[in-house]
Amino acid sequence: MAATERTRAQVHTGLGHLRKVVAAKGLPPITWDRTWGYRMLDDAPEIWIGYERAFFESTHHRIVNFIEGILLAHRKKKPDDPYIRTVMAQMGAIESTLHLLANLE
């Protein structure tokens, strides 16, 4: 942010765009960690996999919180609602998939 004199949101948007451009050109992905910050490593699949797992774990956590905090209350209020039954089934599948991806060996 300091180097570009842009806001956090502008930098975040720019990095998202840069990731898409890099992927379209077949370059290695841009990853981030606390030790090194942002970097692009040509031959470091363990870094890419670690970044991807962290993303899946974070997203899994958000989905679980959404299910427990919002959807379960809806289902409890309207257990026969076809909408919430479908949503619960789909969100359960998403939660399970993210959990699997975060913990794949």
C-alpha positions as YAML, in Angstrom:
chain: A
units: angstrom
residues:
- id: 1
  name: MET
  ca: [0.00, 0.00, 0.00]
- id: 2
  name: ALA
  ca: [2.80, 2.39, 0.87]
- id: 3
  name: ALA
  ca: [4.74, 1.69, -2.34]
- id: 4
  name: THR
  ca: [1.72, 2.17, -4.61]
- id: 5
  name: GLU
  ca: [-0.08, 4.85, -2.57]
- id: 6
  name: ARG
  ca: [-3.30, 2.88, -3.03]
- id: 7
  name: THR
  ca: [-5.93, 1.80, -0.53]
- id: 8
  name: ARG
  ca: [-6.08, -1.72, 0.88]
- id: 9
  name: ALA
  ca: [-9.12, -2.45, -1.31]
- id: 10
  name: GLN
  ca: [-7.34, -1.21, -4.45]
- id: 11
  name: VAL
  ca: [-4.27, -3.31, -3.71]
- id: 12
  name: HIS
  ca: [-6.46, -6.36, -3.02]
- id: 13
  name: THR
  ca: [-8.33, -5.88, -6.31]
- id: 14
  name: GLY
  ca: [-5.07, -5.37, -8.19]
- id: 15
  name: LEU
  ca: [-3.56, -8.55, -6.76]
- id: 16
  name: GLY
  ca: [-6.69, -10.49, -7.73]
- id: 17
  name: HIS
  ca: [-6.38, -9.20, -11.28]
- id: 18
  name: LEU
  ca: [-2.66, -9.99, -11.34]
- id: 19
  name: ARG
  ca: [-3.38, -13.57, -10.22]
- id: 20
  name: LYS
  ca: [-5.81, -14.00, -13.13]
- id: 21
  name: VAL
  ca: [-3.31, -12.59, -15.65]
- id: 22
  name: VAL
  ca: [-0.53, -14.80, -14.29]
- id: 23
  name: ALA
  ca: [-2.76, -17.90, -14.51]
- id: 24
  name: ALA
  ca: [-3.85, -17.04, -18.07]
- id: 25
  name: LYS
  ca: [-0.19, -16.81, -19.13]
- id: 26
  name: GLY
  ca: [0.67, -20.16, -17.53]
- id: 27
  name: LEU
  ca: [3.01, -18.65, -14.95]
- id: 28
  name: PRO
  ca: [3.32, -20.01, -11.41]
- id: 29
  name: PRO
  ca: [0.70, -18.73, -8.97]
- id: 30
  name: ILE
  ca: [1.29, -15.79, -6.67]
- id: 31
  name: THR
  ca: [1.14, -16.92, -3.04]
- id: 32
  name: TRP
  ca: [1.38, -15.15, 0.29]
- id: 33
  name: ASP
  ca: [2.65, -16.17, 3.71]
- id: 34
  name: ARG
  ca: [3.58, -14.33, 6.89]
- id: 35
  name: THR
  ca: [7.29, -14.97, 6.51]
- id: 36
  name: TRP
  ca: [7.86, -13.96, 2.88]
- id: 37
  name: GLY
  ca: [4.78, -11.93, 1.95]
- id: 38
  name: TYR
  ca: [3.73, -12.18, -1.71]
- id: 39
  name: ARG
  ca: [5.90, -14.23, -4.04]
- id: 40
  name: MET
  ca: [5.86, -16.13, -7.28]
- id: 41
  name: LEU
  ca: [7.90, -19.33, -7.19]
- id: 42
  name: ASP
  ca: [8.54, -21.16, -10.42]
- id: 43
  name: ASP
  ca: [9.02, -24.64, -9.02]
- id: 44
  name: ALA
  ca: [7.55, -24.88, -5.53]
- id: 45
  name: PRO
  ca: [4.39, -27.00, -5.57]
- id: 46
  name: GLU
  ca: [4.63, -27.47, -1.78]
- id: 47
  name: ILE
  ca: [4.16, -23.70, -1.41]
- id: 48
  name: TRP
  ca: [1.22, -23.68, -3.82]
- id: 49
  name: ILE
  ca: [-0.39, -26.66, -2.09]
- id: 50
  name: GLY
  ca: [0.09, -25.08, 1.34]
- id: 51
  name: TYR
  ca: [-1.53, -21.87, 0.12]
- id: 52
  name: GLU
  ca: [-4.42, -23.78, -1.45]
- id: 53
  name: ARG
  ca: [-4.97, -25.85, 1.71]
- id: 54
  name: ALA
  ca: [-4.99, -22.71, 3.83]
- id: 55
  name: PHE
  ca: [-7.61, -21.22, 1.49]
- id: 56
  name: PHE
  ca: [-9.77, -24.37, 1.68]
- id: 57
  name: GLU
  ca: [-9.45, -24.48, 5.47]
- id: 58
  name: SER
  ca: [-10.41, -20.81, 5.84]
- id: 59
  name: THR
  ca: [-13.36, -21.18, 3.47]
- id: 60
  name: HIS
  ca: [-14.44, -24.39, 5.24]
- id: 61
  name: HIS
  ca: [-14.45, -22.53, 8.55]
- id: 62
  name: ARG
  ca: [-16.63, -19.74, 7.11]
- id: 63
  name: ILE
  ca: [-19.08, -22.24, 5.60]
- id: 64
  name: VAL
  ca: [-19.38, -24.16, 8.89]
- id: 65
  name: ASN
  ca: [-20.07, -20.90, 10.74]
- id: 66
  name: PHE
  ca: [-22.71, -19.94, 8.18]
- id: 67
  name: ILE
  ca: [-24.40, -23.33, 8.44]
- id: 68
  name: GLU
  ca: [-24.38, -23.33, 12.25]
- id: 69
  name: GLY
  ca: [-25.23, -19.64, 12.70]
- id: 70
  name: ILE
  ca: [-27.82, -19.09, 9.99]
- id: 71
  name: LEU
  ca: [-29.02, -22.16, 8.16]
- id: 72
  name: LEU
  ca: [-29.68, -24.40, 11.15]
- id: 73
  name: ALA
  ca: [-31.94, -21.74, 12.68]
- id: 74
  name: HIS
  ca: [-33.84, -21.50, 9.39]
- id: 75
  name: ARG
  ca: [-34.20, -25.28, 9.22]
- id: 76
  name: LYS
  ca: [-35.38, -25.40, 12.83]
- id: 77
  name: LYS
  ca: [-38.07, -22.77, 12.12]
- id: 78
  name: LYS
  ca: [-39.23, -24.30, 8.82]
- id: 79
  name: PRO
  ca: [-38.14, -27.98, 8.71]
- id: 80
  name: ASP
  ca: [-40.51, -28.82, 5.83]
- id: 81
  name: ASP
  ca: [-39.44, -25.92, 3.61]
- id: 82
  name: PRO
  ca: [-38.11, -27.43, 0.34]
- id: 83
  name: TYR
  ca: [-35.79, -24.45, -0.12]
- id: 84
  name: ILE
  ca: [-33.93, -24.96, 3.18]
- id: 85
  name: ARG
  ca: [-33.77, -28.73, 2.66]
- id: 86
  name: THR
  ca: [-32.08, -28.20, -0.70]
- id: 87
  name: VAL
  ca: [-29.77, -25.52, 0.70]
- id: 88
  name: MET
  ca: [-28.75, -27.73, 3.63]
- id: 89
  name: ALA
  ca: [-28.02, -30.66, 1.33]
- id: 90
  name: GLN
  ca: [-25.89, -28.54, -0.99]
- id: 91
  name: MET
  ca: [-24.07, -26.71, 1.80]
- id: 92
  name: GLY
  ca: [-23.35, -30.03, 3.48]
- id: 93
  name: ALA
  ca: [-21.74, -31.25, 0.26]
- id: 94
  name: ILE
  ca: [-19.71, -28.04, -0.03]
- id: 95
  name: GLU
  ca: [-18.59, -28.25, 3.61]
- id: 96
  name: SER
  ca: [-17.56, -31.87, 3.18]
- id: 97
  name: THR
  ca: [-15.62, -31.14, -0.02]
- id: 98
  name: LEU
  ca: [-13.76, -28.20, 1.52]
- id: 99
  name: HIS
  ca: [-12.87, -30.28, 4.57]
- id: 100
  name: LEU
  ca: [-11.54, -33.03, 2.31]
- id: 101
  name: LEU
  ca: [-9.50, -30.60, 0.20]
- id: 102
  name: ALA
  ca: [-8.02, -28.87, 3.25]
- id: 103
  name: ASN
  ca: [-6.85, -32.20, 4.68]
- id: 104
  name: LEU
  ca: [-5.80, -34.08, 1.54]
- id: 105
  name: GLU
  ca: [-2.43, -35.78, 1.82]
...
